[in-house]
């Protein structure tokens, strides 16, 4: 059982770091588009840019979860998000906001996995689940 838990932790955090790489690439692209569209004579407020990047990430995650329950990183790691039985589009928005809060709070929502939990805190709160899709 301990061996399986370590595999699960490795899978979740592998997906997490792969997702981080995808997000950095997305942010570079969005920032480039904004800077090119504004030209040299304009500057953008860093808070506004941060909000735009947060919204672009949210769009990516919510679109991916709504359309198949998997982001690119989740597909690579063979993970899938299962929403609770009765859910609406707001579930995905709440999940993104809660996951963002977890990041702001220094990964607090993500550390529970290391200490024996099988779900992120935001999935516990929303009663959703991430499953491994590989079959043997």
Residue pairs with C-beta under 8 A, 6 or more apart in sequence:
5 116
5 118
8 113
8 118
8 132
9 113
9 114
11 77
11 78
11 79
11 132
12 79
12 113
12 120
12 130
13 113
14 77
15 73
15 74
15 76
15 77
15 79
16 73
16 110
18 72
18 73
18 76
18 77
19 71
19 73
19 74
22 60
22 71
22 72
22 73
23 57
23 60
26 53
26 56
26 57
26 60
27 53
27 56
27 57
30 52
30 53
30 56
31 49
31 53
34 44
34 49
34 52
35 44
38 44
54 100
58 93
58 96
58 100
60 71
61 71
61 92
61 96
61 99
62 89
62 92
62 93
62 96
64 70
64 71
64 72
64 74
65 71
65 81
65 83
65 92
65 95
66 89
66 92
68 80
69 80
69 81
69 82
69 83
70 79
70 80
70 81
74 80
74 81
74 130
78 132
78 133
78 134
79 130
79 131
79 132
79 133
80 130
80 131
80 133
81 95
81 128
81 129
81 130
82 128
82 129
82 130
82 131
83 91
83 92
83 126
83 128
84 91
84 126
84 127
84 128
87 128
91 126
91 128
94 126
95 122
95 123
95 126
95 128
98 109
98 121
98 122
98 125
98 126
99 109
99 120
99 122
101 109
101 122
102 108
102 109
102 110
102 120
102 121
102 122
103 109
103 110
108 121
109 120
109 121
109 122
110 120
110 121
112 119
112 120
112 121
112 124
113 119
113 120
117 124
119 129
119 130
120 130
123 129
123 130
